[in-house]
Amino acid sequence: MSYSELKKLGWSNLFFQQLSYDEICDDNTSNLVFRITEIHRSRIAAVGINGESSIICGSEFHPVSQNLAVGDWVLAELTSEHYRISKIFDPKNRVRRISNGLPQVIAANLDYLWIVTSANDEFNVKRLERYLSLAFEFDITPVVVITKIDVCDDLERFLSAIEHLNIPNIHALSINKPDSLQVLEEYLYEGTSIALVGSSGVGKSTLINAIFDTGQATKEIRDSDDHGKHTTTHRQLFFTDSHVAIIDTPGMRELQLYNAEQGLERTFSSIIDLALECKYSDCGHTSEPGCAIQGAITDQVISQSHFDNYLKLLKEEESQKRRSVGAHAVKEHYRDYFKKIHSANKVKW
């Protein structure tokens, strides 16, 4: 039995418990367990105890990109000279977004989501709020990494812009200041899985190279705006020498959230808490007397931009649910949702 060797790849009891009694008793089963490193049209690249393998995906798993994700665990069987997927293990999380109107899987079985942004014109608080909602929705610990501080004259301006989000894990660094990279070492322990997300050119691949010396492809910085050039073209999982799973993702021009109600609740928890204090249970949070949210905006406890982005994301969530489950179900869902917020007894939920 070699399941202990799989722990280096991120294996845990969550997946072991999904094996049948016969599978556990079969001494060869551990050699047929793989973690997906790349997704292709009809096959996957994966790694197991004995190294890397190419595994065929039967028609029941097509389209592959919608049924499997980089980071997933699968059980394979040997047919003729090829491995073929026989089972997909239920993941502890599978991060999704909406792309072209359809759910798209980004990665699976993550411990940390490194949200990479840069200390220049690319920095966008509303985009960060989207990424935070994504992490919270799938119960992944978010880590905000602000890069390129060596070309920034006013780092405090960027840090103060996200102070209201109460993110415990924010790190500002530069690959040109090697000592600044040491703050990320606390996340780099054997068996942990990290995905890097962010816009093109913020330095995700460059950061990976600086920490792990992996040789990820990068390009030079544009002089016009201090942005890097897009290099990563597909999601790929690889392992460092210290057995940390890293998933580098292509830059996202658009991040449309998928079923992110719980993520929005956590990212905008201050707004939801304030709504409980409004004078009227049906407060529209615009010009009503006794509106706690408008009062907080006036007193600069929260910003108008923060509230506007919450309303925008909530509207997107409602629209997405309408398309997926029907307008009537959405109407009833949000009627109950706001009843909870504005309940007379103000019970926390």
ROTORTI-881743 format. One record per residue (C-alpha): x, y, z negated; residue in one letter; residue number from 0. Coordinates in pm, whole numbers, plus 50000, padded with zeros to 5 digits. Last residue first. Layout:
N
rec X->X; Y->Y; Z->Z; code->a; pos->NUM
...
//
This chain:
349
rec X->47182; Y->53407; Z->49049; code->w; pos->348
rec X->47173; Y->53669; Z->48775; code->k; pos->347
rec X->46824; Y->53728; Z->48632; code->v; pos->346
rec X->46708; Y->54085; Z->48676; code->k; pos->345
rec X->46373; Y->54026; Z->48499; code->n; pos->344
rec X->46200; Y->54227; Z->48767; code->a; pos->343
rec X->46356; Y->54039; Z->49051; code->s; pos->342
rec X->46525; Y->54267; Z->49301; code->h; pos->341
rec X->46816; Y->54045; Z->49402; code->i; pos->340
rec X->46625; Y->53718; Z->49370; code->k; pos->339
rec X->46333; Y->53859; Z->49563; code->k; pos->338
rec X->46586; Y->53967; Z->49823; code->f; pos->337
rec X->46685; Y->53606; Z->49897; code->y; pos->336
rec X->46331; Y->53472; Z->49881; code->d; pos->335
rec X->46223; Y->53712; Z->50156; code->r; pos->334
rec X->46553; Y->53639; Z->50331; code->y; pos->333
rec X->46475; Y->53268; Z->50363; code->h; pos->332
rec X->46109; Y->53320; Z->50452; code->e; pos->331
rec X->46202; Y->53551; Z->50740; code->k; pos->330
rec X->46481; Y->53319; Z->50851; code->v; pos->329
rec X->46246; Y->53020; Z->50866; code->a; pos->328
rec X->46002; Y->53216; Z->51076; code->h; pos->327
rec X->46268; Y->53342; Z->51319; code->a; pos->326
rec X->46402; Y->53001; Z->51412; code->g; pos->325
rec X->46673; Y->52774; Z->51275; code->v; pos->324
rec X->46981; Y->52844; Z->51487; code->s; pos->323
rec X->46896; Y->53167; Z->51668; code->r; pos->322
rec X->46734; Y->53324; Z->51366; code->r; pos->321
rec X->47026; Y->53215; Z->51152; code->k; pos->320
rec X->47267; Y->53404; Z->51377; code->q; pos->319
rec X->47051; Y->53716; Z->51371; code->s; pos->318
rec X->47024; Y->53709; Z->50991; code->e; pos->317
rec X->47399; Y->53664; Z->50956; code->e; pos->316
rec X->47462; Y->53949; Z->51197; code->e; pos->315
rec X->47226; Y->54171; Z->50995; code->k; pos->314
rec X->47406; Y->54078; Z->50674; code->l; pos->313
rec X->47738; Y->54157; Z->50840; code->l; pos->312
rec X->47613; Y->54503; Z->50940; code->k; pos->311
rec X->47456; Y->54574; Z->50602; code->l; pos->310
rec X->47779; Y->54479; Z->50426; code->y; pos->309
rec X->47979; Y->54690; Z->50669; code->n; pos->308
rec X->47761; Y->54991; Z->50590; code->d; pos->307
rec X->47811; Y->54939; Z->50216; code->f; pos->306
rec X->48189; Y->54930; Z->50247; code->h; pos->305
rec X->48187; Y->55230; Z->50481; code->s; pos->304
rec X->47974; Y->55429; Z->50237; code->q; pos->303
rec X->48243; Y->55369; Z->49978; code->s; pos->302
rec X->48200; Y->55220; Z->49632; code->i; pos->301
rec X->48251; Y->55385; Z->49294; code->v; pos->300
rec X->48275; Y->55714; Z->49480; code->q; pos->299
rec X->48020; Y->55882; Z->49246; code->d; pos->298
rec X->47796; Y->55951; Z->49547; code->t; pos->297
rec X->47845; Y->55593; Z->49671; code->i; pos->296
rec X->47762; Y->55456; Z->49324; code->a; pos->295
rec X->47446; Y->55665; Z->49314; code->g; pos->294
rec X->47348; Y->55541; Z->49659; code->q; pos->293
rec X->47386; Y->55184; Z->49530; code->i; pos->292
rec X->47203; Y->55247; Z->49204; code->a; pos->291
rec X->46896; Y->55386; Z->49377; code->c; pos->290
rec X->46705; Y->55583; Z->49112; code->g; pos->289
rec X->46513; Y->55792; Z->49360; code->p; pos->288
rec X->46491; Y->55635; Z->49708; code->e; pos->287
rec X->46709; Y->55795; Z->49977; code->s; pos->286
rec X->46872; Y->55494; Z->50148; code->t; pos->285
rec X->46901; Y->55181; Z->49935; code->h; pos->284
rec X->46571; Y->55034; Z->50062; code->g; pos->283
rec X->46445; Y->54987; Z->49706; code->c; pos->282
rec X->46171; Y->54724; Z->49683; code->d; pos->281
rec X->46240; Y->54640; Z->49317; code->s; pos->280
rec X->46244; Y->55008; Z->49222; code->y; pos->279
rec X->46485; Y->55167; Z->48976; code->k; pos->278
rec X->46793; Y->55002; Z->49125; code->c; pos->277
rec X->47009; Y->54811; Z->48877; code->e; pos->276
rec X->46992; Y->54471; Z->49048; code->l; pos->275
rec X->47111; Y->54635; Z->49370; code->a; pos->274
rec X->47432; Y->54733; Z->49188; code->l; pos->273
rec X->47521; Y->54368; Z->49131; code->d; pos->272
rec X->47466; Y->54292; Z->49501; code->i; pos->271
rec X->47687; Y->54584; Z->49598; code->i; pos->270
rec X->47967; Y->54477; Z->49362; code->s; pos->269
rec X->47945; Y->54118; Z->49489; code->s; pos->268
rec X->48027; Y->54226; Z->49845; code->f; pos->267
rec X->48298; Y->53966; Z->49914; code->t; pos->266
rec X->48132; Y->53708; Z->49689; code->r; pos->265
rec X->47780; Y->53744; Z->49827; code->e; pos->264
rec X->47912; Y->53767; Z->50181; code->l; pos->263
rec X->48088; Y->53432; Z->50145; code->g; pos->262
rec X->47772; Y->53275; Z->50003; code->q; pos->261
rec X->47571; Y->53392; Z->50303; code->e; pos->260
rec X->47833; Y->53294; Z->50560; code->a; pos->259
rec X->47639; Y->53066; Z->50794; code->n; pos->258
rec X->47894; Y->53127; Z->51073; code->y; pos->257
rec X->48079; Y->53457; Z->51082; code->l; pos->256
rec X->48168; Y->53637; Z->51402; code->q; pos->255
rec X->48539; Y->53704; Z->51418; code->l; pos->254
rec X->48635; Y->53882; Z->51738; code->e; pos->253
rec X->48968; Y->53944; Z->51908; code->r; pos->252
rec X->49110; Y->53651; Z->51717; code->m; pos->251
rec X->49486; Y->53595; Z->51735; code->g; pos->250
rec X->49571; Y->53234; Z->51803; code->p; pos->249
rec X->49605; Y->53014; Z->51494; code->t; pos->248
rec X->49910; Y->52883; Z->51307; code->d; pos->247
rec X->49829; Y->52594; Z->51077; code->i; pos->246
rec X->50093; Y->52509; Z->50818; code->i; pos->245
rec X->50104; Y->52187; Z->50616; code->a; pos->244
rec X->50366; Y->52204; Z->50340; code->v; pos->243
rec X->50585; Y->51894; Z->50316; code->h; pos->242
rec X->50903; Y->52069; Z->50188; code->s; pos->241
rec X->51071; Y->52024; Z->50527; code->d; pos->240
rec X->50774; Y->52203; Z->50681; code->t; pos->239
rec X->50479; Y->52030; Z->50841; code->f; pos->238
rec X->50296; Y->52125; Z->51158; code->f; pos->237
rec X->49938; Y->52198; Z->51248; code->l; pos->236
rec X->49858; Y->52359; Z->51581; code->q; pos->235
rec X->49582; Y->52586; Z->51695; code->r; pos->234
rec X->49618; Y->52712; Z->52049; code->h; pos->233
rec X->49774; Y->53000; Z->52243; code->t; pos->232
rec X->50018; Y->53147; Z->51989; code->t; pos->231
rec X->50220; Y->53424; Z->52156; code->t; pos->230
rec X->50037; Y->53760; Z->52148; code->h; pos->229
rec X->50275; Y->54055; Z->52162; code->k; pos->228
rec X->50379; Y->54235; Z->51847; code->g; pos->227
rec X->50237; Y->54572; Z->51757; code->h; pos->226
rec X->50453; Y->54872; Z->51662; code->d; pos->225
rec X->50229; Y->55098; Z->51875; code->d; pos->224
rec X->50423; Y->55219; Z->52179; code->s; pos->223
rec X->50750; Y->55040; Z->52103; code->d; pos->222
rec X->50591; Y->54701; Z->52159; code->r; pos->221
rec X->50753; Y->54441; Z->51931; code->i; pos->220
rec X->50931; Y->54150; Z->52095; code->e; pos->219
rec X->50786; Y->53806; Z->52149; code->k; pos->218
rec X->50742; Y->53499; Z->51934; code->t; pos->217
rec X->50748; Y->53123; Z->51987; code->a; pos->216
rec X->50756; Y->52921; Z->51665; code->q; pos->215
rec X->51112; Y->52806; Z->51593; code->g; pos->214
rec X->51033; Y->52647; Z->51259; code->t; pos->213
rec X->51271; Y->52845; Z->51037; code->d; pos->212
rec X->51033; Y->52800; Z->50740; code->f; pos->211
rec X->50993; Y->53146; Z->50589; code->i; pos->210
rec X->51113; Y->53370; Z->50871; code->a; pos->209
rec X->50970; Y->53148; Z->51143; code->n; pos->208
rec X->50628; Y->53142; Z->50978; code->i; pos->207
rec X->50636; Y->53520; Z->50944; code->l; pos->206
rec X->50724; Y->53559; Z->51311; code->t; pos->205
rec X->50436; Y->53329; Z->51403; code->s; pos->204
rec X->50190; Y->53539; Z->51204; code->k; pos->203
rec X->50339; Y->53877; Z->51298; code->g; pos->202
rec X->50044; Y->54114; Z->51337; code->v; pos->201
rec X->50059; Y->54083; Z->51717; code->g; pos->200
rec X->49726; Y->53919; Z->51782; code->s; pos->199
rec X->49473; Y->53965; Z->51504; code->s; pos->198
rec X->49468; Y->53759; Z->51189; code->g; pos->197
rec X->49461; Y->53406; Z->51058; code->v; pos->196
rec X->49726; Y->53184; Z->50899; code->l; pos->195
rec X->49617; Y->52844; Z->50775; code->a; pos->194
rec X->49772; Y->52681; Z->50468; code->i; pos->193
rec X->49762; Y->52321; Z->50348; code->s; pos->192
rec X->49925; Y->52199; Z->50025; code->t; pos->191
rec X->50082; Y->51853; Z->50007; code->g; pos->190
rec X->50413; Y->51961; Z->49857; code->e; pos->189
rec X->50419; Y->52313; Z->49718; code->y; pos->188
rec X->50442; Y->52641; Z->49906; code->l; pos->187
rec X->50184; Y->52871; Z->49751; code->y; pos->186
rec X->50412; Y->53012; Z->49477; code->e; pos->185
rec X->50681; Y->53069; Z->49741; code->e; pos->184
rec X->50487; Y->53358; Z->49895; code->l; pos->183
rec X->50637; Y->53622; Z->49663; code->v; pos->182
rec X->50984; Y->53523; Z->49789; code->q; pos->181
rec X->50923; Y->53695; Z->50122; code->l; pos->180
rec X->51015; Y->54037; Z->49983; code->s; pos->179
rec X->51374; Y->53922; Z->49926; code->d; pos->178
rec X->51416; Y->53868; Z->50300; code->p; pos->177
rec X->51353; Y->54236; Z->50384; code->k; pos->176
rec X->51351; Y->54241; Z->50764; code->n; pos->175
rec X->51074; Y->53981; Z->50756; code->i; pos->174
rec X->50869; Y->54245; Z->50579; code->s; pos->173
rec X->50642; Y->54225; Z->50279; code->l; pos->172
rec X->50320; Y->54334; Z->50107; code->a; pos->171
rec X->50140; Y->54065; Z->49908; code->h; pos->170
rec X->49779; Y->54063; Z->49794; code->i; pos->169
rec X->49640; Y->53770; Z->49592; code->n; pos->168
rec X->49397; Y->53885; Z->49323; code->p; pos->167
rec X->49156; Y->54047; Z->49570; code->i; pos->166
rec X->48940; Y->54303; Z->49388; code->n; pos->165
rec X->48778; Y->54429; Z->49709; code->l; pos->164
rec X->48776; Y->54788; Z->49583; code->h; pos->163
rec X->49156; Y->54809; Z->49607; code->e; pos->162
rec X->49141; Y->54753; Z->49982; code->i; pos->161
rec X->49211; Y->55110; Z->50097; code->a; pos->160
rec X->49438; Y->55169; Z->49795; code->s; pos->159
rec X->49683; Y->54911; Z->49930; code->l; pos->158
rec X->49696; Y->55070; Z->50275; code->f; pos->157
rec X->49757; Y->55420; Z->50143; code->r; pos->156
rec X->50011; Y->55286; Z->49894; code->e; pos->155
rec X->50222; Y->55160; Z->50183; code->l; pos->154
rec X->50290; Y->55516; Z->50301; code->d; pos->153
rec X->50589; Y->55541; Z->50536; code->d; pos->152
rec X->50549; Y->55202; Z->50702; code->c; pos->151
rec X->50815; Y->55061; Z->50935; code->v; pos->150
rec X->50970; Y->54836; Z->50668; code->d; pos->149
rec X->50620; Y->54742; Z->50552; code->i; pos->148
rec X->50587; Y->54525; Z->50863; code->k; pos->147
rec X->50350; Y->54272; Z->50706; code->t; pos->146
rec X->50052; Y->54284; Z->50470; code->i; pos->145
rec X->49959; Y->53932; Z->50355; code->v; pos->144
rec X->49613; Y->53890; Z->50203; code->v; pos->143
rec X->49574; Y->53551; Z->50037; code->v; pos->142
rec X->49229; Y->53393; Z->50037; code->p; pos->141
rec X->49160; Y->53079; Z->49828; code->t; pos->140
rec X->48929; Y->52851; Z->50026; code->i; pos->139
rec X->48573; Y->52774; Z->49916; code->d; pos->138
rec X->48431; Y->52760; Z->50270; code->f; pos->137
rec X->48216; Y->53072; Z->50233; code->e; pos->136
rec X->48488; Y->53244; Z->50030; code->f; pos->135
rec X->48743; Y->53216; Z->50310; code->a; pos->134
rec X->48506; Y->53344; Z->50581; code->l; pos->133
rec X->48382; Y->53627; Z->50361; code->s; pos->132
rec X->48744; Y->53729; Z->50306; code->l; pos->131
rec X->48806; Y->53724; Z->50681; code->y; pos->130
rec X->48508; Y->53951; Z->50742; code->r; pos->129
rec X->48612; Y->54190; Z->50466; code->e; pos->128
rec X->48959; Y->54206; Z->50621; code->l; pos->127
rec X->48802; Y->54309; Z->50952; code->r; pos->126
rec X->48618; Y->54591; Z->50776; code->k; pos->125
rec X->48942; Y->54705; Z->50614; code->v; pos->124
rec X->49134; Y->54736; Z->50941; code->n; pos->123
rec X->49512; Y->54755; Z->50961; code->f; pos->122
rec X->49615; Y->54744; Z->51329; code->e; pos->121
rec X->49722; Y->55111; Z->51315; code->d; pos->120
rec X->50018; Y->55019; Z->51093; code->n; pos->119
rec X->50090; Y->54818; Z->50780; code->a; pos->118
rec X->50021; Y->54480; Z->50935; code->s; pos->117
rec X->49757; Y->54216; Z->50877; code->t; pos->116
rec X->49777; Y->53849; Z->50789; code->v; pos->115
rec X->49493; Y->53672; Z->50611; code->i; pos->114
rec X->49660; Y->53364; Z->50463; code->w; pos->113
rec X->49382; Y->53114; Z->50405; code->l; pos->112
rec X->49482; Y->52872; Z->50131; code->y; pos->111
rec X->49388; Y->52516; Z->50032; code->d; pos->110
rec X->49264; Y->52401; Z->50371; code->l; pos->109
rec X->49099; Y->52072; Z->50469; code->n; pos->108
rec X->48987; Y->52173; Z->50818; code->a; pos->107
rec X->49067; Y->52430; Z->51087; code->a; pos->106
rec X->48905; Y->52676; Z->51329; code->i; pos->105
rec X->48587; Y->52493; Z->51430; code->v; pos->104
rec X->48372; Y->52684; Z->51679; code->q; pos->103
rec X->47997; Y->52725; Z->51640; code->p; pos->102
rec X->47830; Y->52849; Z->51960; code->l; pos->101
rec X->47713; Y->53194; Z->52074; code->g; pos->100
rec X->48029; Y->53272; Z->52269; code->n; pos->99
rec X->48231; Y->53204; Z->51954; code->s; pos->98
rec X->48066; Y->53173; Z->51613; code->i; pos->97
rec X->48307; Y->53085; Z->51331; code->r; pos->96
rec X->48391; Y->52767; Z->51148; code->r; pos->95
rec X->48622; Y->52652; Z->50869; code->v; pos->94
rec X->48589; Y->52286; Z->50772; code->r; pos->93
rec X->48612; Y->52220; Z->50400; code->n; pos->92
rec X->48670; Y->51919; Z->50173; code->k; pos->91
rec X->48655; Y->51712; Z->50487; code->p; pos->90
rec X->48441; Y->51399; Z->50543; code->d; pos->89
rec X->48677; Y->51142; Z->50691; code->f; pos->88
rec X->48632; Y->51071; Z->51061; code->i; pos->87
rec X->48617; Y->50704; Z->51158; code->k; pos->86
rec X->48710; Y->50468; Z->51443; code->s; pos->85
rec X->48941; Y->50692; Z->51644; code->i; pos->84
rec X->49134; Y->50500; Z->51912; code->r; pos->83
rec X->49503; Y->50407; Z->51909; code->y; pos->82
rec X->49640; Y->50266; Z->52232; code->h; pos->81
rec X->49827; Y->49956; Z->52346; code->e; pos->80
rec X->49532; Y->49720; Z->52358; code->s; pos->79
rec X->49300; Y->49867; Z->52097; code->t; pos->78
rec X->49463; Y->49972; Z->51769; code->l; pos->77
rec X->49212; Y->50124; Z->51533; code->e; pos->76
rec X->49213; Y->50473; Z->51389; code->a; pos->75
rec X->49102; Y->50639; Z->51067; code->l; pos->74
rec X->49077; Y->51016; Z->51077; code->v; pos->73
rec X->49174; Y->51314; Z->50861; code->w; pos->72
rec X->49098; Y->51668; Z->50980; code->d; pos->71
rec X->49368; Y->51938; Z->50974; code->g; pos->70
rec X->49313; Y->52055; Z->51332; code->v; pos->69
rec X->48944; Y->52010; Z->51387; code->a; pos->68
rec X->48713; Y->51743; Z->51521; code->l; pos->67
rec X->48353; Y->51732; Z->51634; code->n; pos->66
rec X->48322; Y->52060; Z->51825; code->q; pos->65
rec X->48666; Y->52051; Z->51990; code->s; pos->64
rec X->48622; Y->51683; Z->52080; code->v; pos->63
rec X->48309; Y->51734; Z->52288; code->p; pos->62
rec X->48283; Y->51445; Z->52250; code->h; pos->61
rec X->48329; Y->51224; Z->51943; code->f; pos->60
rec X->48081; Y->50955; Z->52053; code->e; pos->59
rec X->48262; Y->50948; Z->52391; code->s; pos->58
rec X->48566; Y->50789; Z->52229; code->g; pos->57
rec X->48864; Y->50997; Z->52120; code->c; pos->56
rec X->49203; Y->50848; Z->52209; code->i; pos->55
rec X->49489; Y->50893; Z->51964; code->i; pos->54
rec X->49841; Y->51018; Z->52041; code->s; pos->53
rec X->50079; Y->50941; Z->51758; code->s; pos->52
rec X->50329; Y->51117; Z->51531; code->e; pos->51
rec X->50514; Y->50954; Z->51244; code->g; pos->50
rec X->50492; Y->50618; Z->51069; code->n; pos->49
rec X->50301; Y->50739; Z->50766; code->i; pos->48
rec X->50062; Y->50938; Z->50981; code->g; pos->47
rec X->50062; Y->51231; Z->51223; code->v; pos->46
rec X->49806; Y->51326; Z->51484; code->a; pos->45
rec X->49775; Y->51441; Z->51843; code->a; pos->44
rec X->49418; Y->51420; Z->51963; code->i; pos->43
rec X->49247; Y->51284; Z->52270; code->r; pos->42
rec X->48980; Y->51361; Z->52524; code->s; pos->41
rec X->49014; Y->51738; Z->52578; code->r; pos->40
rec X->49302; Y->51805; Z->52340; code->h; pos->39
rec X->49316; Y->51892; Z->51971; code->i; pos->38
rec X->49647; Y->51920; Z->51784; code->e; pos->37
rec X->49781; Y->51822; Z->51440; code->t; pos->36
rec X->49514; Y->51578; Z->51326; code->i; pos->35
rec X->49591; Y->51380; Z->51013; code->r; pos->34
rec X->49620; Y->51005; Z->51050; code->f; pos->33
rec X->49525; Y->50687; Z->50863; code->v; pos->32
rec X->49603; Y->50365; Z->51053; code->l; pos->31
rec X->49919; Y->50276; Z->50859; code->n; pos->30
rec X->49723; Y->50304; Z->50533; code->s; pos->29
rec X->49481; Y->50044; Z->50667; code->t; pos->28
rec X->49746; Y->49776; Z->50722; code->n; pos->27
rec X->49732; Y->49628; Z->50371; code->d; pos->26
rec X->49361; Y->49556; Z->50414; code->d; pos->25
rec X->49210; Y->49556; Z->50066; code->c; pos->24
rec X->49129; Y->49926; Z->50089; code->i; pos->23
rec X->48958; Y->49879; Z->50425; code->e; pos->22
rec X->48755; Y->49588; Z->50293; code->d; pos->21
rec X->48638; Y->49791; Z->49994; code->y; pos->20
rec X->48537; Y->50077; Z->50220; code->s; pos->19
rec X->48742; Y->50396; Z->50241; code->l; pos->18
rec X->48568; Y->50721; Z->50152; code->q; pos->17
rec X->48720; Y->50723; Z->49803; code->q; pos->16
rec X->49066; Y->50757; Z->49958; code->f; pos->15
rec X->48956; Y->51080; Z->50127; code->f; pos->14
rec X->48862; Y->51270; Z->49812; code->l; pos->13
rec X->49144; Y->51089; Z->49630; code->n; pos->12
rec X->49393; Y->51305; Z->49818; code->s; pos->11
rec X->49594; Y->51318; Z->50141; code->w; pos->10
rec X->49770; Y->51649; Z->50217; code->g; pos->9
rec X->50050; Y->51521; Z->50446; code->l; pos->8
rec X->50291; Y->51459; Z->50159; code->k; pos->7
rec X->50007; Y->51274; Z->49988; code->k; pos->6
rec X->50018; Y->51023; Z->50275; code->l; pos->5
rec X->50327; Y->50861; Z->50126; code->e; pos->4
rec X->50129; Y->50774; Z->49813; code->s; pos->3
rec X->49887; Y->50584; Z->50038; code->y; pos->2
rec X->50156; Y->50329; Z->50112; code->s; pos->1
rec X->50000; Y->50000; Z->50000; code->m; pos->0
//
